[in-house]
């Protein structure tokens, strides 16, 4: 048996630094099941190339929205124009991204935090509007990111950089065919000025989200058009293809970095596993949520047949050359995952399915958290990994680029009790256990990034949804950081990846 008591003792000692003696018992109860931690450490501890990171995104953490030549983004306009206030009846500018975590000014402190916890990688995004406002290179924006990237490298932390994370400059539109050339120009400049410092590039984060915004009215650009949603996705895929081919042709041989895309994928389990209709509906869920982007990049160079059949003219078509160029534009697979739902057949909608977290008898698929869509279902991440490995067999390296939880009611918990985020500790312990099980089953998982380093701006939800392993007090200026128990859990895990992992 592994010496779990030693892990518990270490964790308790570390948590005491932040929480005080009277909170020791509460946290001790949360780590009773940390035999899972030993299994995780044994699975990944000998892989010194494995990327252990935490993640952020520029608009959600940086602030400094009008500093040093930065161009406003569609999200700045969404908040400042009153569109958000009208849609959500929320006029409080506190919930905007003008300051956020003030990462633009506070990044040295945050880099120190990342390194002290033992992470060997950090995922961040570059703001197009800060580096190339109005299509003109901006020296101040470049200097900011170069200082940040250099500091990470000096600490032995590999920069994992997203080129686009929803913060589109406000003079651009994913419905405009010119966006492909505009994006290629932007990423060419990024590869040129940052490529010597970046080990991994992601062209896009979650196109399902930012293109989905075209299909509704809840987030910018809010065009409420199904055709616009899929045209956005089409232009995004052409932009991704152009970016990867450019990097390979012009930079990769000298810079030795890797490039890919990250797709969000929350598992859909058939509501009734013995129902052929529900099984088919679950496959449609996979096709429309994952295959929409994954099939063109990782499998066929084209959309799933089910999407072509059900969407008709609303789904654009690739030329033969575009399809050929798009297929295989990856060095690794990036996956964001948070939750799981049940899928059942439903007529009269496209695709003909519905998702639910509750059975007819009232049973929930797992405990609900602060976000209405986020239920804790640890086995779902293993199902995702096994499905990707089975369907996209050419993928030899898979990185989980986001995984995390916004604990229900956390923002209402008084300080310092808010630091005792035992639900999040257990979430990471359980989800990573299933990631480890997938690794033993042959899935080539080569990295894991916790979302998020900091409590941050969760888009329209403001600061109510807290995903951070670091508590941020937004009531003071500048926002102050405090370590949560979940950050200490990761520190303990990394310390365990030593000769202790072979004790039995």
JOHU-V519004 format. One record per residue. N is the residue number from 0. RES is the residue in one small letter. PHI is phi in whole degrees, -180 to 180 (999 if undefined). Layout:
n->[N N]
res->[RES RES]
phi->[PHI PHI]
//
This chain:
n->[0 1 2 3 4 5 6 7 8 9 10 11 12 13 14 15 16 17 18 19 20 21 22 23 24 25 26 27 28 29 30 31 32 33 34 35 36 37 38 39 40 41 42 43 44 45 46 47 48 49 50 51 52 53 54 55 56 57 58 59 60 61 62 63 64 65 66 67 68 69 70 71 72 73 74 75 76 77 78 79 80 81 82 83 84 85 86 87 88 89 90 91 92 93 94 95 96 97 98 99 100 101 102 103 104 105 106 107 108 109 110 111 112 113 114 115 116 117 118 119 120 121 122 123 124 125 126 127 128 129 130 131 132 133 134 135 136 137 138 139 140 141 142 143 144 145 146 147 148 149 150 151 152 153 154 155 156 157 158 159 160 161 162 163 164 165 166 167 168 169 170 171 172 173 174 175 176 177 178 179 180 181 182 183 184 185 186 187 188 189 190 191 192 193 194 195 196 197 198 199 200 201 202 203 204 205 206 207 208 209 210 211 212 213 214 215 216 217 218 219 220 221 222 223 224 225 226 227 228 229 230 231 232 233 234 235 236 237 238 239 240 241 242 243 244 245 246 247 248 249 250 251 252 253 254 255 256 257 258 259 260 261 262 263 264 265 266 267 268 269 270 271 272 273 274 275 276 277 278 279 280 281 282 283 284 285 286 287 288 289 290 291 292 293 294 295 296 297 298 299 300 301 302 303 304 305 306 307 308 309 310 311 312 313 314 315 316 317 318 319 320 321 322 323 324 325 326 327 328 329 330 331 332 333 334 335 336 337 338 339 340 341 342 343 344 345 346 347 348 349 350 351 352 353 354 355 356 357 358 359 360 361 362 363 364 365 366 367 368 369 370 371 372 373 374 375 376 377 378 379 380 381 382 383 384 385 386 387 388 389 390 391 392 393 394 395 396 397 398 399 400 401 402 403 404 405 406 407 408 409 410 411 412 413 414 415 416 417 418 419 420 421 422 423 424 425 426 427 428 429 430 431 432 433 434 435 436 437 438 439 440 441 442 443 444 445 446 447 448 449 450 451 452 453 454 455 456 457 458 459 460 461 462 463 464 465 466 467 468 469 470 471 472 473 474 475 476 477 478 479 480 481 482 483 484 485 486 487 488 489 490 491 492 493 494 495 496 497 498 499 500 501 502 503]
res->[x x x x x x x x x x x x x x x x x x x x x x x x x x x x x x x x x x x x x x x x x x x x x x x x x x x x x x x x x x x x x x x x x x x x x x x x x x x x x x x x x x x x x x x x x x x x x x x x x x x x x x x x x x x x x x x x x x x x x x x x x x x x x x x x x x x x x x x x x x x x x x x x x x x x x x x x x x x x x x x x x x x x x x x x x x x x x x x x x x x x x x x x x x x x x x x x x x x x x x x x x x x x x x x x x x x x x x x x x x x x x x x x x x x x x x x x x x x x x x x x x x x x x x x x x x x x x x x x x x x x x x x x x x x x x x x x x x x x x x x x x x x x x x x x x x x x x x x x x x x x x x x x x x x x x x x x x x x x x x x x x x x x x x x x x x x x x x x x x x x x x x x x x x x x x x x x x x x x x x x x x x x x x x x x x x x x x x x x x x x x x x x x x x x x x x x x x x x x x x x x x x x x x x x x x x x x x x x x x x x x x x x x x x x x x x x x x x x x x x x x x x x x x x x x x x x x x x x x x x x x x x x x x x x x x x x x x x x x x x x x x x x x x x x x x x x x x x x x x x x x x x x x]
phi->[999 -69 -84 -63 -58 -70 -63 -62 -61 -63 -61 -62 -63 -68 -64 -57 -58 -103 -100 90 -59 -69 -98 -61 -63 -59 -72 -59 -64 -75 -103 -60 -95 -78 -59 -60 -61 -64 -64 -62 -63 -67 -70 -109 -65 -87 -93 -72 -90 -66 -91 -109 -140 -130 -130 -145 -144 -55 -65 -79 -127 -70 69 48 -68 -123 -103 56 84 -65 -82 -61 -105 -63 -77 -59 -65 -59 -77 -71 -80 93 -62 -64 -62 -68 -74 -116 54 -130 -102 -81 -67 -55 -87 -86 -101 -62 -114 51 -88 57 -61 -55 -101 -102 -59 -59 -64 -73 -63 -60 -64 -58 -67 -68 -77 103 -67 -106 -150 -145 -99 -137 -121 -94 -86 -50 -71 -93 -88 -140 -65 52 69 -116 -56 -118 -60 -65 -65 -64 -62 -59 -71 -66 -63 -63 -65 -64 -62 -61 -62 -65 -89 76 -107 -76 -74 -117 -111 -95 -84 -147 -131 78 -93 -69 -54 -74 -104 -124 -152 -70 -88 -86 -57 -67 -61 -64 -68 -63 -66 -63 -63 -62 -71 -59 -66 -63 -60 -68 -94 -120 -61 -71 -111 -111 -91 -138 -113 -118 -68 -141 -111 49 -60 -56 -79 -76 -81 -59 -64 -70 -88 -134 -130 -100 -146 -66 -91 56 -86 57 -135 -65 -62 -64 -56 -81 -69 -56 -60 -66 -66 -62 -64 -66 -68 -59 -59 -63 -66 -66 -65 -63 -61 -66 -77 -114 -128 -63 -62 -89 -86 63 -88 -118 -140 -162 -139 -117 -119 -81 -154 -100 -62 -119 -98 -54 -59 -119 -67 -96 -95 -63 -65 -71 -63 -65 -61 -64 -66 -63 -58 -62 -64 -79 -98 -112 -61 -46 -109 -72 -60 -61 -85 -105 -132 -119 80 -148 -74 -59 -59 -63 -68 -61 -69 -86 -97 58 -71 -72 -103 -61 -113 -86 -74 -60 -69 -60 -64 -64 -71 -76 -61 87 -84 -161 -109 -158 -108 -106 -129 -100 -149 -133 -152 -144 -137 -90 -118 -134 -67 -149 -82 90 -132 -124 -69 -77 -156 -139 -117 -150 -110 -135 -80 -61 -86 95 -71 -95 -71 178 -69 -77 -111 -64 -70 -63 -95 -103 -116 -81 -138 -57 -67 -64 -69 -67 -61 -59 -63 -68 -66 -60 -62 -74 -81 -113 -67 -76 -74 -105 -149 -123 -122 -81 -90 -153 -163 178 -149 -101 -62 -60 76 -62 -65 -97 -79 -71 -80 -96 -60 -61 -75 -90 -87 -64 -62 -69 -56 -68 -59 -64 -60 -75 -66 -68 -62 -72 -63 -63 -64 -65 -62 -65 -88 106 -74 -80 -73 -123 -173 -148 -121 -79 -102 -144 -59 -128 -56 -147 -73 -95 54 -67 -84 61 -109 -74 -92 -113 -104 -73 -87 -122 -74 -119 -90 -82 -81 -114 -124 -76 -56 -98 -105 -142 -70 -93 -59 -64 -68 -69 -62 -65 -60 -66 -60 -68 -66 -73 -82 -139 -55 -58 -67 -101 -70 -148]
//
